[in-house]
Amino acid sequence: RRRRGIYKAVLYRTQMKLSGAFRPSFAASWHVAPKDILWDDARLSIGLSELRGLRRVGDLRWQGRALQLAPGGADPGLWDVGLRTPAPGLTTETEGREAAFAFDLAINGSETLSFLPFGKQTTVTVSSPWPDPSFCGAFPPESSRIRRDGFTARWSVPYFARGYPQQWIVENPPKEWGNGLRESAFGVRLFLPTDSYQKTERSQKYAILFLLLTFVTFFLYDVWSPVAIHPVQQLLVGAALCIFYLLLLSISEHVPFGPSYAIAAAATIVLITGYAMAILAGRARALLLGAILTVLYGFLYVLLQAEDYALLLGAIGLFAILALLMYLTRRVDWRNVREKSTALRIS
């Protein structure tokens, strides 16, 4: 993890070992005269998204020879930058024989490591000490194991699962093949567990619930007590509830989310409770409102921490709150609330 100001980013270093094999069969499949094949001009090209992250490039082992890779492996329609080297030893006599290769790369990257399924059978195995992977791209891993101390994942992708051929004879591949390349990429993203921005965004989804329950509480006070609450007073309380999210976001940029949430929630609860003591003309009513807000903010914090069970807990909590409201208002005559309030207080 790295920080730039108040923002976090994930960087990685990877040691890659790549190997494969070609089996050239151009003349036989396309009826090309052997004399027209320019074997001496053959080259091996390796596409990369960019070269700035390369820390080390090992020698290419090509049919038992050690070759040096160099920049300049761009191929129009496929990739813009990469590595390349001549592919010696190919002749008409070796056509159809397997030409094996292998090389090592050490790369610095950020967040995502992706691969393209260029082989007839592309097999990729990735292991990392990062405990929160997010597998992305066109193909999910064939198998994966995620632990507290890291993860291991393995992909096996056949060439018929992608949208471009294994070989072609045109000088430049069609543009749609380039689009197919990007769409066929697969790999892993080093996922940052829910950060303060995501948690604040998730908490905002419950803003309507907080506003509604607070206004319902004031409404019940208005019905069951002699205090008349003006709409402007309710508007000010609603503004205090909304400012909670601004406080939470601004504080969490400098302080861990847990203390930030406690500070923002405590400030909001104290502000609303103190204001309620004045407008409700009673300490008990205001303290009850403060207790309700404390329970709500505590419930919201539990939801924000429970990533896997947030939906289940939220649904159960909303159901319980709705059931409680229905029970408390079961005898309210909504057509004539003010006249009924006295009878309700007596009963």
N, C-alpha and C positions, 0 to 999 in steps of 0.2 A: 504494500500500500504506500502511495506517495500522496503528498498534499501540495496543492498550489493555492496559497491563501486559505480560504475556508473550504475549498473543494478537494475531494478525494479522487484518486485514480488508481487503477490496478495495472502494474507493470510486471512483466515476466522475463525470465531468461530460459531458453530451451536449448538442449543438445539434441539435435536431430540426426538420425541415421536413416538414410534412404537407399533403397536398392530396387532393382528391377531388371527386366530383360526385353530387348527388341528381337523380333523375328522378321527381318525384311523379306517381303515377297512381292515386290512391285511388278517386276516383269511378268511373272506368271499370272497374276491376277488381272492385269490391265493390258496384256499383250504389247508391252513396250519392248522394243529391240534392245538387247543387252548393250549395244554400243551407244545407245542414247541415254543411258543412266550415268550420271556424273557422280560416281562413288567418291571421288576425291573431294567433292564439295560438300559431302554430308557433314552435318554438325549435330551436336546434342544441345538442345536449348531447354533451359529451366526457368519457368516463370515465377516471379515473386511480386508481391504487391508493391514493395519498395526495397531499396538496397540499403537505406540508412541504418536499418536495424541489424545488419550483418556484423557479427563480431569476429567470426572466423569461418573460412571456407576451406575444407579439406580437399586434398587431391582426389580427382575422379579416378576410380579404378575401372577401366574399360577393357574388357577382354584380357585381363592380366597386365595391362599397362597403366602407368600412373600419369594422368593428364591434369593440367592446371586449368581450372575454371576461371573465366574472366568476365567482367561486365560487358553488356552489349547483347544480351540474349533476347531482345525485343522481337516479337513476331506479330505483324499486323493482323488484327482481328482476334488475336488470342490474348496477348498481354503486352504491356508497354515497357516493362523493364524486366531484367532477369540476368542469368548467367549463361555462358555458352562456351563450347570447346569443339574443335574438330573431332569427328568420329572416324579415326583411321581403321584400316584393316578390313573395310567392307569392299568386297569385289563381287563380280557375277558368280564366282565359284562359291562364295560364302552365303549367297542369297538363300533364305529359308532356314539358316542356322541361327541358333540363339546367340545374341550378343548381350552379355550380362554387364551391368554397371552397378556401382555403389559409390556413395560419397557421404561426407558428414557436413553438417552446418551448425553453427552456433548463432542463435538469433536473439536479439532483444525485441520485445513487442509489447503491445498494450491490449489488455482486455481479451482479445479474441485470437485464436489460432485456427485457421481453416485450411482445408485441403481440397484438391480437385481430383475426381476419380478418372484418371487418364488411362489406367491399365484395363485390360480385359477383366482382370480381377484386382481391385485396389484394396489393400489391407492396411489399416492404420491402427497403431496402438499408442495411446497417450497415458502417461502417468504423471501425477503432480502432487505436491504437498498441500495444494489449495483445497480447503474443505467444502467449498460451495461452487461446484461447476454448474453451468447451464449449457446443455448440449443443443446446438443450433444448426441450421442449415437444412439441406434437402433430405438428409438421411440420419435417422437416430442411430446411436451405437447398437451394435449387435449384442454387446454385453457391457455392463458397467458395474463398478463397485465403488460406493461412496462411503468414506469413513471420516472420523473426526480428524485424522492426520493426513487426509488427502483422498485422491480418487484414482481409479484406473478405468479406462474405457477402450473398447475395441470396435472398429468398424470393418465391415467386409462388403464392398460394393461391386457388383458385376457391371460390365460395360453396357448391357442392354437396359439398365435402369436410368440412363441419362439420355439427353436429346441430341447428341452429335455423334458422328461416326468415329471409328477407330483410325481411319486413314482416308485421305482424299488426294486428288491429283491436281486440283486447281491451285493457282499460285497463292491467292488469298482466300481464306474461308469466308463464306457468307456472313453478313453481320449478325444474323440470328443465331449463328453458332456461338459467337462471342457472348450474346445474351444467355445462351444455354450454359456456357461455362460458369457464369456468375450464379445462375440458378441451381447448378449442381453442386456448389461448394457445401462442405459440411465440416463440422469441427466442434470446438468448445469455447464458451465464453466464461471467463473467470468472474463469476457473479458476486457483486457486493451485496451481502444481506441487507435487508431493509434499512436504509439510512434515514437521517432526520428528515430529508425532503420527502421521501416516500411515505414515512410515517405521518408527517404533517398533512400530506395530500390525502392519505387514508382517513385521518381524523376529521378532515373537512367534510367527508361524506356523511358524517353523523351530525353535522351542524344543524340541519333541519330538525332532527330529533331533539337536540338540546333546546333549540328555540321553542319548539312545540311544547315540550314538557314544562319548561319554565313558564310559558304563557298560560298553560293549563293550570299550573299551580297558582298563579296570580288570579286566574279566573275563578278558581274554587274559593280562594280567599275573598274575592269580590262577592261571591254568592253566599258563602257561609259565615261571613263576618260583617260587621257594620262599616268596614273600611271601603271607601270607593276609590278605585285605582284609575288614574287618568291614562289615556292612551300614550301621552308623551312620556309618562313614567315607565310604561312598558317598553317604549321605544328606546329609552336610555339603557334599560336592562338588556335589551336585545343587542344594542351596540357594544356593551361590555362583553357579552358572550362572543360576539364576532371578533373583537380585538384579541381574545384569547389565542386565536390561531396566528395572528401576526406576532404576538409575544412569543409563542412557541417556536415559530420559524426563526425569528431574529435571535433568540437566545440560543437555540440549538446549533446555530452556525459557529458558536464559540464555546459551548459547554456540551458535554454528552447529553443524549436525548433524555435519559431518565431524570437527572436533576433539572433540565430545562422544562420538562413537562410538569414537574412538581412546583417549580417557581411560577410558571404561567397559570397553572390551575389554582394554586393558593392565592395568587394575586387577584384572580377573577372572582373566586369564591368570597374572599374578604371584602372586595369592592361591592359585590352585589348584596352580600349579607348586611354590610354596614348601611348601604342605601335602603335596603328593605326594612331595617329597624325604624327608619324615619317615616317611610311611606305607609308601612303597615301598622304603625302605632302600637308596636308590641315586640318585646324581645323574643318571646317564645315562637311567634310566627316567623320571624326573621331567621332564628336558629334552625327551625324546621326546614326552611328553604335552603339554608346553607348546608344542612345535612343531606338534602336531596341532591344538591349539586355535587357534594363530595362523593356520594355514591355513584353518580353518573360519570364523573371524571375518573373515578377509580375503575369503573366498568370499562370505560373507553381505553384506558391504559392497558388493561388486561387484553382487550381485543387487538391492540396494536402490537403486543408482544407475541401473541399466539398466531404465528403465520399460518400454520396448517389447519388450525381449528377456529380461525377467526370467523368464518361464515357460520359455522355451527353455533358458536357461543353468541354471536350477534343475533341470530334468529331466535335462540332460546331467550336471550335477554329482552328482545323486543316483544316477544310473546308474553313474557311475565309482566312487562310494563303495561302493555295493553290490557291484560287481564286485571291488573290492579286498578287502572283507570276506570274500566268498566264496572268494577265492583264498587269503587268509591262514588261513582255518579249514577248508580243504578236507580236511585229514587229521585233524581233531579227531573223536574218538569220543565223540559227545554222550551216549551211554549210560553211558560209564565215563570221564569226563573226567580225574579226578585220577590214575587209574592209567596213563592214556595220556600224561600230560604229560611224564613222564620220557623215554619213548621219542621223543617229538617233539623234546625238547631235544637228545637225542643225535644224531638224524637231521638 
